[in-house]
Amino acid sequence: MQSPCDAGPVGRYRRTLEADDTCCVICLNEYKEGDCLRTLGCRHYFHTGCIDSWLLIKQTCPLCMTDVLGPAL
């Protein structure tokens, strides 16, 4: 099984005009300029600390339920 840290790339939040997702669905806080976000393979993104903690409990994206870490061994 992969580590949550291997779940996807990390980047910084930048406000864009077409941004539909302006808050983290895990903590419900709005993203702020420069927040550290992790983007999953399904292209959903979350605060790095929020999604890493989530993935320790569940292996799925909180939005689309896609298996993020792959099958358990």
Biopython code that builds the backbone (N, CA, C, O; Angstrom):
import numpy as np
from Bio.PDB.StructureBuilder import StructureBuilder

atoms = [
    (1, "MET", "N", (0.839, -1.184, 0.000)),
    (1, "MET", "CA", (0.000, 0.000, 0.000)),
    (1, "MET", "C", (0.879, 1.240, 0.000)),
    (1, "MET", "O", (1.898, 1.295, 0.688)),
    (2, "GLN", "N", (0.477, 2.215, -0.768)),
    (2, "GLN", "CA", (1.241, 3.455, -0.837)),
    (2, "GLN", "C", (0.983, 4.321, 0.386)),
    (2, "GLN", "O", (-0.020, 4.151, 1.079)),
    (3, "SER", "N", (1.879, 5.233, 0.640)),
    (3, "SER", "CA", (1.717, 6.232, 1.683)),
    (3, "SER", "C", (0.841, 7.359, 1.154)),
    (3, "SER", "O", (0.838, 7.611, -0.051)),
    (4, "PRO", "N", (0.084, 8.056, 2.034)),
    (4, "PRO", "CA", (-0.682, 9.216, 1.586)),
    (4, "PRO", "C", (0.199, 10.266, 0.910)),
    (4, "PRO", "O", (-0.267, 11.018, 0.054)),
    (5, "CYS", "N", (1.453, 10.311, 1.294)),
    (5, "CYS", "CA", (2.365, 11.289, 0.691)),
    (5, "CYS", "C", (2.629, 10.982, -0.777)),
    (5, "CYS", "O", (3.103, 11.848, -1.512)),
    (6, "ASP", "N", (2.327, 9.756, -1.214)),
    (6, "ASP", "CA", (2.504, 9.368, -2.607)),
    (6, "ASP", "C", (1.218, 9.541, -3.418)),
    (6, "ASP", "O", (1.177, 9.191, -4.597)),
    (7, "ALA", "N", (0.182, 10.073, -2.797)),
    (7, "ALA", "CA", (-1.143, 10.126, -3.421)),
    (7, "ALA", "C", (-1.231, 11.100, -4.582)),
    (7, "ALA", "O", (-2.065, 10.916, -5.469)),
    (8, "GLY", "N", (-0.416, 12.106, -4.602)),
    (8, "GLY", "CA", (-0.476, 13.063, -5.698)),
    (8, "GLY", "C", (0.455, 14.229, -5.461)),
    (8, "GLY", "O", (0.988, 14.403, -4.365)),
    (9, "PRO", "N", (0.648, 15.031, -6.503)),
    (9, "PRO", "CA", (1.573, 16.159, -6.394)),
    (9, "PRO", "C", (1.050, 17.251, -5.456)),
    (9, "PRO", "O", (-0.154, 17.385, -5.234)),
    (10, "VAL", "N", (1.978, 18.011, -4.926)),
    (10, "VAL", "CA", (1.653, 19.125, -4.037)),
    (10, "VAL", "C", (1.955, 20.420, -4.769)),
    (10, "VAL", "O", (2.965, 20.532, -5.465)),
    (11, "GLY", "N", (1.081, 21.389, -4.610)),
    (11, "GLY", "CA", (1.283, 22.698, -5.222)),
    (11, "GLY", "C", (0.705, 23.777, -4.326)),
    (11, "GLY", "O", (0.195, 23.495, -3.242)),
    (12, "ARG", "N", (0.789, 24.995, -4.781)),
    (12, "ARG", "CA", (0.267, 26.142, -4.034)),
    (12, "ARG", "C", (-1.019, 26.633, -4.688)),
    (12, "ARG", "O", (-1.140, 26.636, -5.913)),
    (13, "TYR", "N", (-1.981, 27.048, -3.859)),
    (13, "TYR", "CA", (-3.251, 27.559, -4.366)),
    (13, "TYR", "C", (-3.051, 28.945, -4.958)),
    (13, "TYR", "O", (-2.415, 29.815, -4.363)),
    (14, "ARG", "N", (-3.610, 29.124, -6.143)),
    (14, "ARG", "CA", (-3.648, 30.446, -6.779)),
    (14, "ARG", "C", (-5.075, 30.696, -7.218)),
    (14, "ARG", "O", (-5.668, 29.872, -7.915)),
    (15, "ARG", "N", (-5.621, 31.813, -6.820)),
    (15, "ARG", "CA", (-6.993, 32.147, -7.164)),
    (15, "ARG", "C", (-7.075, 32.426, -8.667)),
    (15, "ARG", "O", (-6.303, 33.220, -9.204)),
    (16, "THR", "N", (-8.016, 31.764, -9.331)),
    (16, "THR", "CA", (-8.233, 31.988, -10.754)),
    (16, "THR", "C", (-9.701, 32.315, -10.979)),
    (16, "THR", "O", (-10.552, 31.973, -10.157)),
    (17, "LEU", "N", (-9.994, 32.966, -12.074)),
    (17, "LEU", "CA", (-11.363, 33.376, -12.357)),
    (17, "LEU", "C", (-12.293, 32.184, -12.548)),
    (17, "LEU", "O", (-13.462, 32.248, -12.170)),
    (18, "GLU", "N", (-11.790, 31.097, -13.128)),
    (18, "GLU", "CA", (-12.638, 29.944, -13.407)),
    (18, "GLU", "C", (-12.673, 28.927, -12.279)),
    (18, "GLU", "O", (-13.252, 27.853, -12.444)),
    (19, "ALA", "N", (-12.074, 29.232, -11.146)),
    (19, "ALA", "CA", (-12.030, 28.271, -10.046)),
    (19, "ALA", "C", (-13.422, 28.046, -9.470)),
    (19, "ALA", "O", (-14.063, 28.969, -8.967)),
    (20, "ASP", "N", (-13.880, 26.783, -9.557)),
    (20, "ASP", "CA", (-15.177, 26.425, -8.993)),
    (20, "ASP", "C", (-15.042, 25.994, -7.537)),
    (20, "ASP", "O", (-15.926, 26.247, -6.719)),
    (21, "ASP", "N", (-13.936, 25.348, -7.228)),
    (21, "ASP", "CA", (-13.724, 24.827, -5.879)),
    (21, "ASP", "C", (-12.886, 25.818, -5.089)),
    (21, "ASP", "O", (-11.677, 25.924, -5.296)),
    (22, "THR", "N", (-13.524, 26.535, -4.194)),
    (22, "THR", "CA", (-12.807, 27.548, -3.432)),
    (22, "THR", "C", (-12.616, 27.153, -1.982)),
    (22, "THR", "O", (-12.021, 27.904, -1.210)),
    (23, "CYS", "N", (-13.123, 25.959, -1.593)),
    (23, "CYS", "CA", (-12.898, 25.525, -0.215)),
    (23, "CYS", "C", (-12.619, 24.033, -0.170)),
    (23, "CYS", "O", (-13.034, 23.273, -1.045)),
    (24, "CYS", "N", (-11.913, 23.642, 0.861)),
    (24, "CYS", "CA", (-11.566, 22.242, 1.101)),
    (24, "CYS", "C", (-12.799, 21.540, 1.671)),
    (24, "CYS", "O", (-13.343, 21.974, 2.686)),
    (25, "VAL", "N", (-13.241, 20.468, 1.028)),
    (25, "VAL", "CA", (-14.447, 19.778, 1.499)),
    (25, "VAL", "C", (-14.191, 18.953, 2.760)),
    (25, "VAL", "O", (-15.138, 18.445, 3.361)),
    (26, "ILE", "N", (-12.957, 18.815, 3.162)),
    (26, "ILE", "CA", (-12.649, 18.075, 4.389)),
    (26, "ILE", "C", (-12.767, 18.995, 5.596)),
    (26, "ILE", "O", (-13.467, 18.664, 6.553)),
    (27, "CYS", "N", (-12.098, 20.142, 5.569)),
    (27, "CYS", "CA", (-12.126, 21.066, 6.717)),
    (27, "CYS", "C", (-13.130, 22.205, 6.537)),
    (27, "CYS", "O", (-13.439, 22.923, 7.488)),
    (28, "LEU", "N", (-13.634, 22.365, 5.316)),
    (28, "LEU", "CA", (-14.610, 23.397, 4.948)),
    (28, "LEU", "C", (-14.070, 24.823, 5.029)),
    (28, "LEU", "O", (-14.846, 25.779, 5.013)),
    (29, "ASN", "N", (-12.747, 24.976, 5.115)),
    (29, "ASN", "CA", (-12.136, 26.311, 5.084)),
    (29, "ASN", "C", (-11.857, 26.705, 3.645)),
    (29, "ASN", "O", (-11.487, 25.867, 2.823)),
    (30, "GLU", "N", (-12.035, 27.984, 3.346)),
    (30, "GLU", "CA", (-11.709, 28.474, 2.008)),
    (30, "GLU", "C", (-10.206, 28.425, 1.798)),
    (30, "GLU", "O", (-9.422, 28.646, 2.722)),
    (31, "TYR", "N", (-9.818, 28.128, 0.555)),
    (31, "TYR", "CA", (-8.404, 28.165, 0.208)),
    (31, "TYR", "C", (-7.946, 29.608, 0.204)),
    (31, "TYR", "O", (-8.672, 30.506, -0.222)),
    (32, "LYS", "N", (-6.730, 29.818, 0.684)),
    (32, "LYS", "CA", (-6.115, 31.147, 0.678)),
    (32, "LYS", "C", (-4.923, 31.105, -0.261)),
    (32, "LYS", "O", (-4.299, 30.061, -0.450)),
    (33, "GLU", "N", (-4.622, 32.230, -0.834)),
    (33, "GLU", "CA", (-3.467, 32.345, -1.726)),
    (33, "GLU", "C", (-2.236, 31.769, -1.036)),
    (33, "GLU", "O", (-1.901, 32.171, 0.078)),
    (34, "GLY", "N", (-1.565, 30.832, -1.694)),
    (34, "GLY", "CA", (-0.345, 30.237, -1.165)),
    (34, "GLY", "C", (-0.552, 28.981, -0.332)),
    (34, "GLY", "O", (0.428, 28.358, 0.079)),
    (35, "ASP", "N", (-1.821, 28.582, -0.064)),
    (35, "ASP", "CA", (-2.068, 27.343, 0.679)),
    (35, "ASP", "C", (-1.455, 26.164, -0.065)),
    (35, "ASP", "O", (-1.441, 26.131, -1.295)),
    (36, "CYS", "N", (-0.953, 25.204, 0.690)),
    (36, "CYS", "CA", (-0.354, 23.998, 0.117)),
    (36, "CYS", "C", (-1.462, 22.977, -0.146)),
    (36, "CYS", "O", (-2.156, 22.555, 0.780)),
    (37, "LEU", "N", (-1.626, 22.583, -1.410)),
    (37, "LEU", "CA", (-2.688, 21.669, -1.809)),
    (37, "LEU", "C", (-2.107, 20.427, -2.462)),
    (37, "LEU", "O", (-1.067, 20.487, -3.118)),
    (38, "ARG", "N", (-2.790, 19.288, -2.278)),
    (38, "ARG", "CA", (-2.417, 18.059, -2.955)),
    (38, "ARG", "C", (-3.495, 17.750, -3.985)),
    (38, "ARG", "O", (-4.684, 17.765, -3.667)),
    (39, "THR", "N", (-3.083, 17.471, -5.218)),
    (39, "THR", "CA", (-4.006, 17.097, -6.284)),
    (39, "THR", "C", (-3.952, 15.585, -6.456)),
    (39, "THR", "O", (-2.882, 15.015, -6.670)),
    (40, "LEU", "N", (-5.108, 14.943, -6.360)),
    (40, "LEU", "CA", (-5.198, 13.493, -6.522)),
    (40, "LEU", "C", (-5.285, 13.138, -7.998)),
    (40, "LEU", "O", (-5.475, 14.015, -8.841)),
    (41, "GLY", "N", (-5.149, 11.865, -8.311)),
    (41, "GLY", "CA", (-5.215, 11.396, -9.692)),
    (41, "GLY", "C", (-6.538, 11.719, -10.368)),
    (41, "GLY", "O", (-6.591, 11.849, -11.591)),
    (42, "CYS", "N", (-7.607, 11.850, -9.586)),
    (42, "CYS", "CA", (-8.924, 12.192, -10.122)),
    (42, "CYS", "C", (-9.066, 13.694, -10.373)),
    (42, "CYS", "O", (-10.119, 14.164, -10.804)),
    (43, "ARG", "N", (-8.008, 14.432, -10.101)),
    (43, "ARG", "CA", (-7.912, 15.882, -10.307)),
    (43, "ARG", "C", (-8.654, 16.715, -9.264)),
    (43, "ARG", "O", (-8.841, 17.915, -9.464)),
    (44, "HIS", "N", (-9.074, 16.115, -8.167)),
    (44, "HIS", "CA", (-9.623, 16.887, -7.055)),
    (44, "HIS", "C", (-8.456, 17.298, -6.164)),
    (44, "HIS", "O", (-7.466, 16.574, -6.053)),
    (45, "TYR", "N", (-8.575, 18.438, -5.543)),
    (45, "TYR", "CA", (-7.484, 18.908, -4.698)),
    (45, "TYR", "C", (-8.003, 19.337, -3.338)),
    (45, "TYR", "O", (-9.159, 19.732, -3.185)),
    (46, "PHE", "N", (-7.098, 19.247, -2.333)),
    (46, "PHE", "CA", (-7.441, 19.491, -0.937)),
    (46, "PHE", "C", (-6.211, 20.046, -0.232)),
    (46, "PHE", "O", (-5.096, 19.918, -0.737)),
    (47, "HIS", "N", (-6.406, 20.668, 0.945)),
    (47, "HIS", "CA", (-5.252, 21.036, 1.761)),
    (47, "HIS", "C", (-4.420, 19.778, 1.992)),
    (47, "HIS", "O", (-4.973, 18.706, 2.241)),
    (48, "THR", "N", (-3.128, 19.899, 1.913)),
    (48, "THR", "CA", (-2.242, 18.749, 2.056)),
    (48, "THR", "C", (-2.452, 18.035, 3.391)),
    (48, "THR", "O", (-2.577, 16.811, 3.419)),
    (49, "GLY", "N", (-2.492, 18.770, 4.480)),
    (49, "GLY", "CA", (-2.692, 18.156, 5.799)),
    (49, "GLY", "C", (-4.033, 17.455, 5.913)),
    (49, "GLY", "O", (-4.128, 16.391, 6.524)),
    (50, "CYS", "N", (-5.070, 18.043, 5.331)),
    (50, "CYS", "CA", (-6.410, 17.447, 5.389)),
    (50, "CYS", "C", (-6.463, 16.123, 4.633)),
    (50, "CYS", "O", (-6.925, 15.118, 5.173)),
    (51, "ILE", "N", (-5.994, 16.116, 3.391)),
    (51, "ILE", "CA", (-6.109, 14.905, 2.583)),
    (51, "ILE", "C", (-5.143, 13.821, 3.058)),
    (51, "ILE", "O", (-5.466, 12.636, 2.966)),
    (52, "ASP", "N", (-3.975, 14.192, 3.559)),
    (52, "ASP", "CA", (-3.046, 13.187, 4.073)),
    (52, "ASP", "C", (-3.657, 12.479, 5.283)),
    (52, "ASP", "O", (-3.542, 11.260, 5.407)),
    (53, "SER", "N", (-4.304, 13.233, 6.172)),
    (53, "SER", "CA", (-4.967, 12.632, 7.338)),
    (53, "SER", "C", (-6.143, 11.772, 6.897)),
    (53, "SER", "O", (-6.350, 10.680, 7.427)),
    (54, "TRP", "N", (-6.912, 12.258, 5.933)),
    (54, "TRP", "CA", (-8.057, 11.513, 5.392)),
    (54, "TRP", "C", (-7.595, 10.164, 4.831)),
    (54, "TRP", "O", (-8.206, 9.131, 5.104)),
    (55, "LEU", "N", (-6.516, 10.181, 4.048)),
    (55, "LEU", "CA", (-6.055, 8.973, 3.374)),
    (55, "LEU", "C", (-5.460, 7.942, 4.330)),
    (55, "LEU", "O", (-5.316, 6.776, 3.964)),
    (56, "LEU", "N", (-5.116, 8.354, 5.541)),
    (56, "LEU", "CA", (-4.674, 7.390, 6.544)),
    (56, "LEU", "C", (-5.855, 6.547, 7.028)),
    (56, "LEU", "O", (-5.669, 5.422, 7.494)),
    (57, "ILE", "N", (-7.069, 7.091, 6.916)),
    (57, "ILE", "CA", (-8.281, 6.407, 7.363)),
    (57, "ILE", "C", (-8.984, 5.716, 6.202)),
    (57, "ILE", "O", (-9.402, 4.563, 6.312)),
    (58, "LYS", "N", (-9.110, 6.436, 5.085)),
    (58, "LYS", "CA", (-9.789, 5.913, 3.900)),
    (58, "LYS", "C", (-8.842, 6.049, 2.712)),
    (58, "LYS", "O", (-7.980, 6.928, 2.702)),
    (59, "GLN", "N", (-8.995, 5.198, 1.726)),
    (59, "GLN", "CA", (-8.125, 5.250, 0.546)),
    (59, "GLN", "C", (-8.815, 5.904, -0.638)),
    (59, "GLN", "O", (-8.333, 5.797, -1.765)),
    (60, "THR", "N", (-9.924, 6.572, -0.406)),
    (60, "THR", "CA", (-10.704, 7.115, -1.512)),
    (60, "THR", "C", (-10.767, 8.633, -1.477)),
    (60, "THR", "O", (-10.636, 9.249, -0.420)),
    (61, "CYS", "N", (-10.968, 9.223, -2.639)),
    (61, "CYS", "CA", (-11.192, 10.659, -2.744)),
    (61, "CYS", "C", (-12.506, 10.972, -2.025)),
    (61, "CYS", "O", (-13.496, 10.275, -2.245)),
    (62, "PRO", "N", (-12.542, 12.002, -1.171)),
    (62, "PRO", "CA", (-13.768, 12.335, -0.458)),
    (62, "PRO", "C", (-14.888, 12.831, -1.379)),
    (62, "PRO", "O", (-16.052, 12.825, -0.979)),
    (63, "LEU", "N", (-14.567, 13.251, -2.579)),
    (63, "LEU", "CA", (-15.594, 13.758, -3.498)),
    (63, "LEU", "C", (-16.145, 12.689, -4.429)),
    (63, "LEU", "O", (-17.362, 12.526, -4.527)),
    (64, "CYS", "N", (-15.275, 11.960, -5.112)),
    (64, "CYS", "CA", (-15.754, 11.018, -6.133)),
    (64, "CYS", "C", (-15.575, 9.555, -5.730)),
    (64, "CYS", "O", (-15.973, 8.660, -6.475)),
    (65, "MET", "N", (-14.984, 9.302, -4.565)),
    (65, "MET", "CA", (-14.787, 7.962, -4.019)),
    (65, "MET", "C", (-13.854, 7.081, -4.860)),
    (65, "MET", "O", (-13.877, 5.858, -4.721)),
    (66, "THR", "N", (-13.038, 7.681, -5.725)),
    (66, "THR", "CA", (-12.041, 6.937, -6.492)),
    (66, "THR", "C", (-10.977, 6.397, -5.546)),
    (66, "THR", "O", (-10.524, 7.112, -4.652)),
    (67, "ASP", "N", (-10.575, 5.145, -5.732)),
    (67, "ASP", "CA", (-9.508, 4.543, -4.944)),
    (67, "ASP", "C", (-8.204, 5.258, -5.306)),
    (67, "ASP", "O", (-7.724, 5.157, -6.435)),
    (68, "VAL", "N", (-7.646, 5.972, -4.350)),
    (68, "VAL", "CA", (-6.495, 6.836, -4.606)),
    (68, "VAL", "C", (-5.170, 6.111, -4.446)),
    (68, "VAL", "O", (-4.237, 6.354, -5.211)),
    (69, "LEU", "N", (-5.073, 5.231, -3.472)),
    (69, "LEU", "CA", (-3.791, 4.615, -3.143)),
    (69, "LEU", "C", (-3.581, 3.271, -3.793)),
    (69, "LEU", "O", (-2.494, 2.705, -3.679)),
    (70, "GLY", "N", (-4.573, 2.739, -4.470)),
    (70, "GLY", "CA", (-4.440, 1.442, -5.094)),
    (70, "GLY", "C", (-4.866, 0.332, -4.148)),
    (70, "GLY", "O", (-5.153, 0.587, -2.978)),
    (71, "PRO", "N", (-4.908, -0.881, -4.640)),
    (71, "PRO", "CA", (-5.362, -2.002, -3.813)),
    (71, "PRO", "C", (-4.401, -2.313, -2.671)),
    (71, "PRO", "O", (-3.185, -2.180, -2.809)),
    (72, "ALA", "N", (-4.964, -2.725, -1.555)),
    (72, "ALA", "CA", (-4.125, -3.138, -0.407)),
    (72, "ALA", "C", (-3.483, -4.476, -0.722)),
    (72, "ALA", "O", (-4.069, -5.302, -1.421)),
    (73, "LEU", "N", (-2.294, -4.689, -0.216)),
    (73, "LEU", "CA", (-1.585, -5.960, -0.440)),
    (73, "LEU", "C", (-1.983, -6.980, 0.590)),
    (73, "LEU", "O", (-1.491, -8.108, 0.562)),
]
sb = StructureBuilder()
sb.init_structure("model")
sb.init_model(0)
sb.init_chain("A")
sb.init_seg("    ")
for serial, (resi, resn, name, xyz) in enumerate(atoms, 1):
    if name == "N":
        sb.init_residue(resn, " ", resi, " ")
    sb.init_atom(name, np.array(xyz, "f"), 0.0, 1.0, " ", f" {name:<3s}", serial, name[0])
structure = sb.get_structure()
